[in-house]
Amino acid sequence: MDQTKQRIEALREELDKHNYDYYVLSNPTISDFEFDKKLQELSDLETLHPEFFDPNSPTQRVGSDINKSFKQVSHKYPMLSLGNTYTKDEVTDFYNRVQKGLNDDFEIVCELKYDGTSISLTYINGELTQAITRGDGVQGDDVTANVRTIRSIPLRLQGNDYPFEFEIRGEILMPWSVFDALNKEREEQEEALFANPRNAGSGTLKQQDPKIVASRKLDSYLYYMLGEDLPTDGHYENLMKAKEWGFKISDAMRKCKTLEEIFEYIAYWDVERKNLPVATDGIVLKVNSLTQQRNLGFTSKFPRWAIAYKFQAEKAVTTLESVSYQVGRTGAVTPVANLKPVKLSGTTVKRASLYNEDYINQLDLHINDQVYVEKGGEIIPKITAVDTSKRGIFDDKIFFTKVCPECGTPLVKDEGEAIYYCPNDISCPPQIKGRIEHFCTRKAMNIACGPETVELLYNAGFIKNVADLYSLRWQDVSRLERWAEKSARNLVDSIQASANVPYEKVLFALGIRYVGETVAKKLARAFPNIDALKAASVETLIQVDEIGDRIAQSIVKYFSEDSNQEVIDRLREVGLKFELSEDVMAQRTDKLNGLTIVISGTFEKHSRDEYKDMIEQNGGKNSGSISSKTSYILAGDNMGPAKLEKAEKLGVSIIGEDEFLEMIK
Ligand code: IVH
């Protein structure tokens, strides 16, 4: 066999195994760095040899550029759901029905009911060929490209005793940690929050861009195998086989014979599930023997051989007194329900998140409604349902406000977005105060001035924008109620000290919509002073790594407003840093201007990332693949033979570490 092909296959096999060790067993055996290196080598080889392309190669997990709406596909076996039960009695009824129906010994498999998005995966000859969502149970969306990015889902199976063709079903989940981080990021950017990991996960799976899916770190558990020639007659035993083939199968599965054992399992997991990394909402009970499953069969809707027992969510009923609207620093308007205070799992709940207009409409909320509030795993309690039978004829339906509750300006909404904004950024008070608060935060200018102080200073007429902070005198501040000389001096000192905060933090502090900490850093590198940034067009901005159209538009809009320009001019006058520090600048040269460099192999003196930084610092451009536009290849050890061949063919010069360092000296 061709040597390259052999190398490609060896790398794929090795990387599959490392993915499995890491994502299924949580037991990695090589460093991330080693892994990335091997992945890069494989990716390079595949680029040079498109004839060996394989959609199930580990390189495809990062998501391809394909961007299309999903194809509707019919399920080979309909995707049914389960009957729900909520009490021990109902579980007992199920057990008795099964006993009566079978009139023989049987085993019940107890499993966790994972609260995610159900998925059906087809494997042919050990390879993932299709991933379909449940849809209406008969037809679903073909989300194969997205599912390929989920690391715990094997793209090809281990061993050789799997059926030639079979389906395996399970749940795609967003772990709590990913959900929390995602919502935190969205909160910072004032984007709509996801209500729970299930919504966040299914929203992610329906993303048109597999790259976004890849970045969201979804996980999976598989729990149901279907096919003509499954390994055994036992559901449990088949899943144990699936585990050997590389699937993520829950360790919480247990075979039970008696009702007592089942109740023990339920009681244990009702408590213990709170420590799991993913959301669960109940237990699933299944007859183990597939023959017995067939004998019991299905009702018109559900299997007779399985049932779900749902955990009791902590719920309370209370009155919806009013809806108020909060305006954030970027003008985003969020509805909040004000409730008659009610006790819920230990705390008193007075408010609940309503997310956006669509959520209010879905609930068809009216003032005075009796509403169910629940505290699932979510951060803020939410309204899950309305008891319409208690609704009076005069209770008004709630319509999302069309004007800003703070300044009366008509709200605007961008197409395709769920959030309304107040466009009056210049004189809408919560936007002004919010911007000043943001400016002062630790990650921005690090000024010792929290929301209450901002409120006080704003109400006293001392500050109307962030530049006013720098004209504050301690003598004035100390005249405010409850302000002593010492604290007034401290505040002013802390404001003055902020003049030393570096440019990238100042950029973040300005509070340009969608410009978070990371984006601010990228911008500062690409545009080493504010004038360069101000002069940049949308086209120029999107050239920068990770800056998309939405961010670019927002930046251009920010600088087009005179009031923003005025503030920047004043901040510049008081000495804030609007350019990269001399240290950073001193390291910048234009020695590599106009050069495109490809990094390949492993190095001794610096890491690949350090070399990438050096290229940028010196005005050069990094590129991932060799083409006629490549000026140099910075080659370390183990540069692949194929890359070498391509470089020679195109006549691209290859330089080593020392030569490169000499070039930029
Ligand atoms: S078995 C015919 N097992 O719950 C039986 N389902 O209402 C097919 N689910 O649509 C389902 N954990 O999305 C099964 N361990 C588990 C499950 C589970 C979660 C979901 C699944 C299904 C729904 C049933």
Residues whose N, C-alpha, C, O or C-beta is under 5 A from the ligand:
A	BS01	IVH	L80 S81 L82 E111 L112 K113 Y114 S118 Y223 Y224 V284 P303
